[in-house]
């Protein structure tokens, strides 16, 4: 893989990850409430209690390998 393909792959991966992050952040910024509160409200009391933290963990997985390289 050449350096241009590497840069293109990183940009594509960031774009793929950026879209769900923006969709998750929009209700919180619009109404001023944290994400777990939105998740509990939209999925109910029975399912929503464990969903708020689970979505955050899934979002963090693509960024975990980037943290040591950047920092």
Secondary structure as UniProt FT lines:
FT   HELIX           3..31
FT   HELIX           35..70
//
